[in-house]
């Protein structure tokens, strides 16, 4: 299974071990201050407070809003977003005070069209959530509506930018939150940080996040919380902040690899990526794709990928799908489409290019094979289908059955036929054949002429290879079969030798 996200902290535990050995394991210890100062310097924030988790920091957005603007009675909150945004709002406001915002089909964020933003009620607050690291240009919105108060849930957007500054760090925002959960770019296991550029907000949250003690020790004069981060967590954070350039570079490479690998599917209109807001840079947190027109249920989609060895997450549900929020009115059909079609795919910092290729192959299989193609695994019970198919093969470049019958599948690791449901015909064949003489596994493929040039060869090849747990696979191809040679080279085969006008090729397969 290629998991959705595995944190990689092997290189970033030196300071944590030091904190443990020194005995500073609670919220006291030098790494709290060191990490706070380092974080402020990095993201150019005037003030920040390290906290126990991202939910704590997001709750502090609404504490700040209530402190600074007690007269505000309506808060606009995104529809499709992680439920903690709504849960923390409900810690301070009644559900009647919260108004669901409509979503944008292209950005997967709230709609930011000028007409829509200007239609919002006056003197209200807006919770900005940078879904999946796609950054909303808050300064742009503030110019449109200077009367609105913006707070930012930046738990998925840390290290993204708008207007050449880090998201959440603009004075156009009252404050912002971030998360250091285990699946985030920077992780402390749990943990998060609260940011503000306003001194009065900072001083208020500094009191209420940590028990609210008065000037007399153990006398408390304000309703407060215990949202403190431990020194051990801060130590993990400190080591990562000192290597953040390499961490971000690695994540950017992973995102760029996916963009390249998905290029064909994007051009074919099968998948879409989110569209960025003007003058923004997204945070490379978790890669997500929109499966355009996907009619499968979330359970069906998740099961398909899981059965193929790929862990995925669905996009956030429309907010009234949650049981405790079912009373919220939702008339936005876009929210249903986004939830139905968007999936988050494996984006661990340690994911390999081979694993990324497998993810893309499974996406391809889901998109194409689920539409009108059925895959039939051939064995003794249905070998007669293969016998019939062999009779219609007419291709000088595919000579495998010239001197063999269908009984040869006894030597095959796998044998597949591919069936076009719409046309009611078999059009493709693949196998992996173990040759006792050479002690090698050989790949073979045949595609009916009418089905060539439709990128099906790539799908059939990868589906077959990934169905077996092999280290090495071989194939042979005529030197004048240029289309086949291009397909094999593109998929990682290299020509080892050429003999009698035949290339002999090998692919070394990464095993997860």
Secondary structure, 3 states (H helix, E strand, C coil): CECCCCCCCCCCCHHHHHHHHHCCCCCCCHHHHHHHHHHHHHHCCCEEEEECEHHHHHHHHHHHHHHHCCCCCCEEEECCCCCHHHHHHCCCCCHHHEEEECECCCCCCECCCHHHHHHCCCCCEEEEECHHHCCCCHHHHHHHCCCCEEEEECCCCCCCEECCEECCCCCCEEEEEEECECCCCCCCECEEEEEECCHHHHHHHHHHCECCECCCCCCECCCCCECECCHHHHHHHHHHHCCHHHHHHHHHHHHHHHHHHCHHHHHCCCEECCCCCCCEECCCCCCEEEECCCCCCHHHHHHHHHHCCECCEECCCCHHHCHHHCCCCCCCHHHHHHHHHEEECCCCCCCCHHHHHHHHHHHHHHHHHHHHEEEEECCHHHHHHHHHHHCCCCCCCCCCCCCCCHHHHHHEEEEEEEEECCCCEEEEEEEEEEECCCCEEEEEEEECHHHCCCCHHHHHHHHHHCCCCCCEEEEEEECCCHHHHHHHHHCCCEEEEEECCEEEEEEECCCC
